[in-house]
Amino acid sequence: MLMRNAHEMGISDLSKMVIAYELIMDYDEGDHPLKDFLACGMQVLHAKVKSSKPSLGVLKLNGLRQLTLNLDTIGESLNATLLSWLPELTRSHQLLKKIQFITGHRWKWRNHPTPFVQPLVDAASDEGLGGILTIMGFDVTRTNLIHTGTLSDWLVTGLDLSIHNQSLGPLLRLVHGLFPQIYALSLNVVSTTFDELVTALVPFSSLRVVDLVRPFDLLGFGNSFPEAAEIEAAIIQYTSRIAQRIPTIEAFHIDYLVTLGRNYFYGWLNVQQTLHGRHTVAPLWYKDVENRSAPVPPNNCTRYNYLPFYDVPIF
């Protein structure tokens, strides 16, 4: 459909066509199926790169606001040249506001130093916490409207962390000391108390979005599995209590809240102000793994897309 519509439009009209969702750029330079349309001005707001084929230093996309890079698949070649390609990419895309770096458990930060988050890797190691922390991804946001062409143009504003024992407090104190302007934080925590979680989050004065990954153990059910409706009610109550204690939070993303079997809840809980205080609003989406025909939610963004680029604050 996109190709047909593009062919039907005149060259002068292509600058009016906008691809709002992510466009996969995993092609050798000049081989992209839309290369002719891109060359004639078609705008791409969000591009995603999952392989090392495109040359990031010479990438040129009209209207680009957000770029997502998968370190697991392009890591070594990307990381080796990070300092060289990012300034040029920034200069050639004046509207670029946000870059997301996605990774996973396979990525070894010690083997592949990455300037933006290396201070956290080093600090955690120095404190004896390196073995319990996995950085699953991070976001950087452009800090001002004038580009200097250096890494100082960017701040770490989103972190996706997996913490493997009860060291949430010490680790988040390190995070806040290094990245005080984080507005989106994703946490996969094995176990912590409600008060410890809130105490750890309170210092983040810019925090707007919290993602909770596999949060069942946070809800106090122990080894029992209640009905799905009770689990959903518990996470709504839990997030509402956090929202009441931390007024900057606007939304929670729930990722893989398990129920009986392999089924789970996921999705967004927005914070609303009511006469009785701040509360999160249901419903979540319920994934029945046996029902493959279940509809996909209209906003099925994962924790790797906390906020759209147009809603990212400029510091």
Secondary structure per residue as TSV (DSSP state, phi and psi in degrees):
chain	resnum	aa	ss	phi	psi
A	1	M	-	360.0	-44.8
A	2	L	H	-62.2	-45.3
A	3	M	H	-62.3	-42.3
A	4	R	H	-64.2	-44.7
A	5	N	H	-63.5	-38.4
A	6	A	H	-66.3	-39.7
A	7	H	H	-64.7	-34.5
A	8	E	H	-74.4	-20.8
A	9	M	S	-85.5	149.4
A	10	G	-	-74.3	161.6
A	11	I	G	-58.0	-39.4
A	12	S	G	-67.5	-19.2
A	13	D	G	-90.0	-12.2
A	14	L	G	-65.5	-27.4
A	15	S	G	-66.8	-15.6
A	16	K	G	-88.4	-12.5
A	17	M	-	-84.6	130.5
A	18	V	E	-126.2	126.3
A	19	I	E	-93.1	106.4
A	20	A	-	-82.9	-33.1
A	21	Y	S	-89.4	170.8
A	22	E	-	-63.2	135.6
A	23	L	E	-105.3	122.5
A	24	I	E	-73.5	128.0
A	25	M	-	-110.3	27.6
A	26	D	-	-84.4	66.3
A	27	Y	S	-140.4	153.2
A	28	D	-	-62.7	151.8
A	29	E	T	-54.3	129.8
A	30	G	T	87.8	-4.6
A	31	D	-	-105.2	0.9
A	32	H	-	-64.9	136.9
A	33	P	T	-56.1	-25.8
A	34	L	T	-102.9	18.2
A	35	K	H	-57.9	-39.6
A	36	D	H	-66.9	-38.9
A	37	F	H	-71.2	-38.6
A	38	L	H	-63.9	-38.5
A	39	A	H	-66.9	-24.2
A	40	C	T	-94.9	8.5
A	41	G	T	109.9	0.6
A	42	M	-	-59.6	134.9
A	43	Q	E	-92.5	141.1
A	44	V	E	-124.6	115.2
A	45	L	S	-81.7	-32.0
A	46	H	E	-139.2	119.4
A	47	A	E	-114.7	146.2
A	48	K	E	-126.0	131.8
A	49	V	E	-118.8	121.0
A	50	K	-	-116.9	-0.7
A	51	S	S	-136.5	173.2
A	52	S	S	-91.6	9.9
A	53	K	-	-68.0	-49.4
A	54	P	S	-71.5	142.7
A	55	S	-	-86.2	107.6
A	56	L	G	-65.8	-29.8
A	57	G	G	-65.7	-26.9
A	58	V	G	-111.5	6.3
A	59	L	-	-59.7	133.8
A	60	K	-	-140.0	110.8
A	61	L	-	-128.5	123.2
A	62	N	B	-65.5	132.5
A	63	G	T	79.0	7.8
A	64	L	-	-62.4	123.7
A	65	R	-	-109.7	-30.3
A	66	Q	E	-140.4	138.9
A	67	L	E	-129.6	131.3
A	68	T	E	-115.1	128.4
A	69	L	E	-123.1	130.7
A	70	N	E	-96.2	106.0
A	71	L	H	-68.2	-29.5
A	72	D	H	-61.6	-32.9
A	73	T	H	-103.2	-20.3
A	74	I	H	-123.6	10.6
A	75	G	H	-53.2	-57.6
A	76	E	H	-65.0	-44.0
A	77	S	H	-69.8	-36.9
A	78	L	H	-66.1	-49.7
A	79	N	H	-66.1	-35.8
A	80	A	H	-63.8	-24.2
A	81	T	T	-119.8	17.6
A	82	L	H	-55.3	-46.8
A	83	L	H	-65.7	-24.5
A	84	S	H	-87.1	-40.3
A	85	W	H	-84.4	-28.8
A	86	L	H	-65.4	-46.0
A	87	P	H	-59.4	-40.6
A	88	E	H	-68.0	-41.0
A	89	L	H	-60.5	-41.2
A	90	T	H	-64.7	-44.3
A	91	R	H	-63.8	-34.8
A	92	S	H	-87.7	-4.8
A	93	H	-	-133.5	81.7
A	94	Q	T	-64.5	-21.0
A	95	L	T	-91.2	-7.7
A	96	L	-	-62.5	123.6
A	97	K	-	-118.2	-23.9
A	98	K	E	-147.0	135.7
A	99	I	E	-124.9	127.9
A	100	Q	E	-106.5	131.1
A	101	F	E	-110.1	115.1
A	102	I	E	-106.3	136.3
A	103	T	-	-145.4	-162.7
A	104	G	-	-159.2	-164.4
A	105	H	T	-68.7	-19.8
A	106	R	T	-75.0	-23.1
A	107	W	-	-76.0	127.3
A	108	K	-	-107.3	104.5
A	109	W	T	-65.5	-32.6
A	110	R	T	-64.8	-34.2
A	111	N	T	-82.0	-20.8
A	112	H	S	-131.4	76.8
A	113	P	-	-55.8	131.8
A	114	T	-	-123.1	118.4
A	115	P	T	-50.4	-43.3
A	116	F	T	-64.6	-43.2
A	117	V	T	-109.1	1.3
A	118	Q	H	-59.6	-35.4
A	119	P	H	-58.4	-35.5
A	120	L	H	-70.4	-41.9
A	121	V	H	-59.1	-45.3
A	122	D	H	-68.2	-42.9
A	123	A	H	-65.3	-41.5
A	124	A	H	-63.3	-39.9
A	125	S	H	-65.0	-42.9
A	126	D	H	-62.9	-31.5
A	127	E	T	-89.6	4.1
A	128	G	T	75.1	20.8
A	129	L	-	-110.6	1.2
A	130	G	G	-61.1	-33.6
A	131	G	G	-75.5	-11.4
A	132	I	G	-109.3	3.7
A	133	L	E	-117.0	130.3
A	134	T	E	-123.3	124.2
A	135	I	E	-89.3	114.6
A	136	M	E	-90.7	-11.8
A	137	G	E	166.8	167.8
A	138	F	E	-158.2	159.9
A	139	D	E	-117.5	144.3
A	140	V	E	-122.1	143.8
A	141	T	E	-123.9	138.9
A	142	R	E	-65.3	135.1
A	143	T	-	-88.3	-20.4
A	144	N	S	-154.7	175.4
A	145	L	S	-84.4	-11.4
A	146	I	S	-108.1	122.2
A	147	H	-	-85.9	132.9
A	148	T	-	-98.3	-10.4
A	149	G	S	78.2	20.0
A	150	T	S	-126.3	171.3
A	151	L	G	-66.1	-18.6
A	152	S	G	-68.2	-10.7
A	153	D	G	-69.0	-14.7
A	154	W	E	-121.2	143.1
A	155	L	E	-119.4	145.8
A	156	V	E	-74.8	116.5
A	157	T	E	-121.4	-2.9
A	158	G	E	-144.1	137.7
A	159	L	E	-136.9	139.9
A	160	D	E	-118.5	108.4
A	161	L	E	-120.2	140.1
A	162	S	E	-115.4	121.3
A	163	I	E	-116.6	122.8
A	164	H	-	-95.1	0.7
A	165	N	S	-153.5	-165.9
A	166	Q	S	-84.7	56.8
A	167	S	-	-120.4	30.2
A	168	L	H	-58.6	-48.7
A	169	G	H	-57.7	-56.0
A	170	P	H	-58.9	-38.6
A	171	L	H	-68.7	-43.8
A	172	L	H	-70.7	-25.0
A	173	R	H	-65.6	-39.6
A	174	L	H	-63.1	-45.2
A	175	V	H	-59.6	-46.7
A	176	H	H	-64.7	-38.5
A	177	G	H	-62.7	-32.4
A	178	L	H	-92.1	-36.5
A	179	F	-	-131.3	68.6
A	180	P	T	-67.9	-16.1
A	181	Q	T	-99.6	23.2
A	182	I	-	-64.2	131.7
A	183	Y	-	-111.9	-11.3
A	184	A	E	-136.8	127.7
A	185	L	E	-136.5	124.3
A	186	S	E	-108.6	130.9
A	187	L	E	-130.1	125.5
A	188	N	E	-113.6	101.0
A	189	V	E	-115.5	130.4
A	190	V	S	-64.1	-47.6
A	191	S	-	-162.5	136.1
A	192	T	-	-162.2	159.3
A	193	T	-	-86.2	160.8
A	194	F	H	-59.6	-46.5
A	195	D	H	-64.0	-37.2
A	196	E	H	-66.4	-40.7
A	197	L	H	-63.2	-48.2
A	198	V	H	-63.5	-44.7
A	199	T	H	-59.4	-37.4
A	200	A	H	-71.8	-29.5
A	201	L	H	-88.2	-27.0
A	202	V	T	-53.5	-41.2
A	203	P	T	-63.5	-18.8
A	204	F	-	-79.5	90.5
A	205	S	T	-72.7	-14.3
A	206	S	T	-100.8	2.1
A	207	L	-	-65.7	124.1
A	208	R	-	-119.2	-30.0
A	209	V	E	-131.8	131.3
A	210	V	E	-121.5	127.7
A	211	D	E	-107.1	129.3
A	212	L	E	-112.1	116.2
A	213	V	E	-99.9	126.8
A	214	R	S	50.0	58.1
A	215	P	G	-86.2	9.9
A	216	F	G	-54.6	-42.5
A	217	D	G	-67.2	-15.6
A	218	L	G	-78.5	-13.6
A	219	L	G	-91.2	-4.2
A	220	G	T	82.0	19.9
A	221	F	-	-84.2	-12.3
A	222	G	T	65.9	-132.6
A	223	N	T	-91.1	0.6
A	224	S	-	-90.9	151.1
A	225	F	-	-120.8	100.7
A	226	P	-	-73.6	-178.0
A	227	E	-	-63.5	155.4
A	228	A	H	-57.1	-40.8
A	229	A	H	-61.8	-36.4
A	230	E	H	-69.7	-36.3
A	231	I	H	-66.2	-43.8
A	232	E	H	-62.5	-43.3
A	233	A	H	-61.4	-36.8
A	234	A	H	-67.5	-41.2
A	235	I	H	-70.7	-32.4
A	236	I	H	-65.6	-44.1
A	237	Q	H	-64.4	-41.2
A	238	Y	H	-62.9	-49.1
A	239	T	H	-69.4	-32.5
A	240	S	H	-63.2	-40.4
A	241	R	H	-63.8	-38.7
A	242	I	H	-65.1	-45.2
A	243	A	H	-60.7	-34.1
A	244	Q	H	-69.9	-27.7
A	245	R	H	-90.0	-25.0
A	246	I	-	-125.9	95.3
A	247	P	T	-70.4	-13.9
A	248	T	T	-78.6	-20.5
A	249	I	-	-69.1	130.2
A	250	E	-	-106.9	-23.1
A	251	A	E	-161.7	155.5
A	252	F	E	-121.1	140.1
A	253	H	E	-108.1	129.1
A	254	I	E	-106.0	125.1
A	255	D	E	-123.0	113.2
A	256	Y	E	62.0	60.3
A	257	L	E	-87.7	100.2
A	258	V	E	-72.7	150.8
A	259	T	-	-124.0	-158.7
A	260	L	S	-62.0	146.3
A	261	G	T	70.5	-142.1
A	262	R	T	-105.0	8.5
A	263	N	-	-74.9	158.6
A	264	Y	E	-159.9	160.4
A	265	F	E	-97.1	152.1
A	266	Y	E	-160.0	166.8
A	267	G	E	124.6	-166.7
A	268	W	E	-103.4	141.8
A	269	L	E	-120.7	106.2
A	270	N	E	-82.1	148.1
A	271	V	E	-91.5	130.5
A	272	Q	E	-125.1	145.4
A	273	Q	E	-91.4	125.1
A	274	T	E	-123.0	177.9
A	275	L	T	-62.6	-22.3
A	276	H	T	-102.2	13.6
A	277	G	E	110.3	-168.2
A	278	R	E	-88.1	133.2
A	279	H	E	-141.8	151.2
A	280	T	E	-88.2	152.7
A	281	V	E	-116.3	128.8
A	282	A	-	-87.2	177.7
A	283	P	-	-98.6	160.7
A	284	L	-	-84.5	166.7
A	285	W	E	-89.0	140.4
A	286	Y	E	-109.6	120.7
A	287	K	E	-96.6	111.0
A	288	D	-	-96.5	107.3
A	289	V	T	-65.2	-18.5
A	290	E	T	-83.3	-16.0
A	291	N	-	-104.1	91.1
A	292	R	T	-77.1	-11.4
A	293	S	T	-94.1	5.1
A	294	A	-	-62.4	141.8
A	295	P	-	-67.2	151.6
A	296	V	-	-88.1	135.9
A	297	P	-	-62.3	151.4
A	298	P	S	-64.4	-27.5
A	299	N	-	-125.4	84.6
A	300	N	-	-102.5	32.3
A	301	C	-	-58.8	144.3
A	302	T	-	-94.4	-175.9
A	303	R	G	-64.4	-13.2
A	304	Y	G	-83.4	4.6
A	305	N	G	-141.6	64.5
A	306	Y	S	-59.4	-51.4
A	307	L	S	-131.0	142.1
A	308	P	-	-66.5	156.2
A	309	F	G	-57.7	-33.0
A	310	Y	G	-75.2	-7.0
A	311	D	G	-110.8	13.6
A	312	V	-	-87.9	129.1
A	313	P	-	-70.0	146.7
A	314	I	-	-98.0	127.2
A	315	F	-	-96.3	360.0
